[in-house]
Amino acid sequence: MKNKKKLNQEERAWAFHNSINYLGIITTLIALIAMFMVPLGIAWYYEVEFSFRKAFLASTSLLAIYVPMAVAENISFYSVLGAGGMYLSSITGNILNLKLPVVVSAQKIVGVEPGTEKGDVVAIIAVGVSSLVTIFILFIGMALIGTWLVPILNHPAVKPGFDNVTPALLGAIAIPQFLSNKKLAIAPVTIVVALYLFLGATNYASYQSYILLSVMLISVAINYVLYKRNLLDN
């Protein structure tokens, strides 16, 4: 009876993940088509000559920066967001400074662990609600308060605070994780701080995507060795 119940749970889990991947692929393709249709539609309407070759050549420098960053972010965020959360976040954007903090907070409030089935469901709901709230706020901002809110946000007294919103959010997420996993955090924190001091702020930002991917791989390797030697708590 227990084996049958366990089998049914596994079947439901596979069905859930298959449906998430199917819907995620379909919605991603629809979103990509819609995004490309905007510039192509404008070019067609105004009879502007459009060359895919020139567009690709002009984008090579951006691709060299953002493709490694996209790969690194998708690998690192997947364990928290799950498949459904990644699909939604990739379509709606603003992952690092909005979707990720929302998901982490939601999972803590509900009391579920990232990477579990319940954690993935909470991530999907959190990202979906966050996207709807963002659209609502943007609409309100454009329709009602955009004219007088922008000068307030750009005021010298408050602008430094808004410029540091992303570091503040990431700090609030990272510090509890570091404190709860001190031994696991030693390797990545040490490597990142050393590279930042060696390269400087400007050069570090230029190589950020490559550093992120490299530090992930090195950290996994180091912590795997620590685990095999029973030097970790769990």
WOJOFEN-V692003 format. One line per field, one symbol per residue. ss: DSSP state (a for helix, b for strand, c for the rest). phi: phi as a letter, one per 20 degrees, with the letter a starting at -180 (. if undefined). A space follows every 10 residues. Layout:
ss->???
phi->???
This chain:
ss->caaaaaaaaa aaaaaaaaaa aaaaaaaaaa aaaaaaaaaa aaaaaccccc caaaaaaaaa aaaaaaaaaa aaaaaaaaaa aaaaaaaaaa aaccaaaaaa aaaaaaaaaa ccccccaaaa aaaaaaaaaa aaaaaaaaaa aaaaaaaaaa aaaccaaaaa aaacaaaaaa aaaaaaaaaa caaaaaaaaa aaaaaaaaaa aaaaaacaaa aaaaaaaaaa aaaaaaaacc cccc
phi->.fffffffff ffffffffff ffffffffff ffffffffff fffffelefc dfffffffef ffffeeffff ffffffeffe emffffgfff fenlffdbff ffffffffff ndefneffff ffffffffff ffffffffff ffeddffdfg gffefgfdgg fffdffgfff ffefgffffe cgffegffff ffffffffen ffffffdgff fgfffgffff ffffffffel edfb
